[in-house]
Amino acid sequence: MLTEFTHITIELIGGFIGLLIAVKIIGKRQISQITPFDFISAIVLGEILGNAVYDKDINLLYIAYAIIIWVLLLYIIEKVSQKSIKLRNMIEGTPTFIVKEGKFDFEKIKKEGLDFAEVLSLLREKDTFSIQDVDYVILETSGDISIVRKNNNLPVLTLPIILDGQILKENLRFSKHDENWLLDKLKQFQANDIKDVLYAEWNINDDIYVQKRENT
């Protein structure tokens, strides 16, 4: 039993030192700016240590070797990607405009694996409650967003009432209106069918904003 504890202690200390060195070499990014590639790399590095510590057939030398090889690969990728924009874009991705000139780019949103609820949540985290206050929204490679606002108006309570051709009934009830009112409002935007609307929102001033699908 004592030998097993000694084995684990030695490998944990050795692995801990190895990870400190690895982080010093490749872990220069802030956590909030981590890319998917960085995230996966960190997981793999942790798995190398985690699996090795509890395997009696693997000693400290094997752990050090695995960490060195993995860090070396990451270091090479980092240096090569610094010299090649194409390779860097392929590995880390590129920032994406998910809102252009005040309108959602639905194809880009889908391509990035997001849905409206996630996009709206990201906007609210940036104290932006209405798409009408936004000129451009950039989805960064870290998963965070950058916003170019139209003005500096104070936020107004705004709720989405149509997302991708579907009515958000709870939000519509909150607005104290029904579907007939909504359909009448949509006609002002030459939208005769809910399914023709990509996105619509209501604000506390009882105004609505409507963005129709591109093919309508």
ABEGO torsion letter per residue (X at the ends): XAAAAAAAAAAAAAAAAAAAAAAAAABABBAAABBAAAAAAAAAAAAAAAAAAABAABBAAAAAAAAAAAAAAAAAAAAAAAABAAAAAAAAEBBBBABBGGBBBAAAAAAAGBBAAAAAAAAAAAGBABAAABABBBBBAAGBBBBBBABABBBBBBBBABBGGBBBAAAAAAAGBBAAAAAAAAAAAGBABAAABABBBBBAAGBBBBBBBAAX
